[in-house]
Amino acid sequence: MLGVFLDRDSLDRGDLNFSSLDNVIDDWQFYGQTRPADLGPRIAASEIIISNKVIIDEHAIQSAPQLKLICIAATGTNNVDIKAARQHNISVCNVRGYATPSVCQHVFAMMLSLSIHLGKYRRAVMQGAWQQSQHFCLLDYPIEELSAKTLGIIGYGELGQAVARIAEAFGMQVLISDHRGSELRPGRASFERVLTESDVISLHCPLTPETKGLIGATEIAQMKQGALLINTARGGIVDEQALADALRDSYLGGAGFDVLSQEPPFSGNPLLASDIPNLILTPHIAWASRASRQRLLDQISANISAFLADTPRNIVNG
């Protein structure tokens, strides 16, 4: 049985143990990355393929007549044509819950850094401001506590729930957003209430037609002045130009983003401008601790093993 890993370098920097994958099948072809022009020839004889971000569309599926299983090396499924896979009797599985500790610590690293202006204080020390101070400390930038602040969570799956638990440990009040325009469920708050009452909003929803552009200029204007916006979900959920404008105008207190609408941002992005204050922008690494990436790889192996044993798991097109 031939397995093909199309973009190994997207998750492995030479620091992962591949023994669990090697033990599932013994014939693997590994590629660091795969360009669209190379995809067809590489998967033509494959029965199992692993893809993190390589697009597997209907044309690709048709070019692999032996294909039985597509393993997505992520939770999101937007890089695979699920409908075409189903029509060709190909199972598609994803990985779930592997990155929760990594993402959660990234969320709070951003939240804390923005609340205490960590970057600004570090620069002040490096530029000699502390050394020249007449006092034992610097108080140049306001320092806020998370305790007693309200955290609004949009997207209450595993990640949203884990962030809520940590927030409560900080003494924060948590509001869980219901779907926009839906009838309220017990324990949920309306989307509009989350916007207007939250001191910090953290996004954990998938990118779907319903959530694309969910946070735009109108929604930002409904947020508290000085509020923080954290996004470790998907870039397309937020209107990036509207966010840049709100930060420049000092309407929002800050934003921490690990995602952009195009990744990598080859053609630029409004949030890459150098004059945007109180913005922390990281290159889609919230998920990427070594332990998280190892759990991802081991879960892929478990998915393949279960499929071969006729007990498939994590199937997204069943």
Secondary structure, DSSP 8 states (H G I E B T S, - for coil): -EEEES-GGGT-SS-S--HHHHTT-SEEEE-S---HHHHHHHHTT-SEEEESS--B-HHHHHT-TT--EEEESSS--TTB-HHHHHHTT-EEE---STTHHHHHHHHHHHHHHHHHTHHHHHHHHHTTTTTT-SSSS---S----STT-EEEEE--SHHHHHHHHHHHHTT-EEEEB--TTS---TT-B-HHHHHHH-SEEEE-----TTTTT-B-HHHHHHS-TT-EEEE-S-GGGB-HHHHHHHHHTT-SSEEEES--SSSS-TT--GGG-TT-TTEEE--S-TT--HHHHHHHHHHHHHHHHHHHTT---SBS--
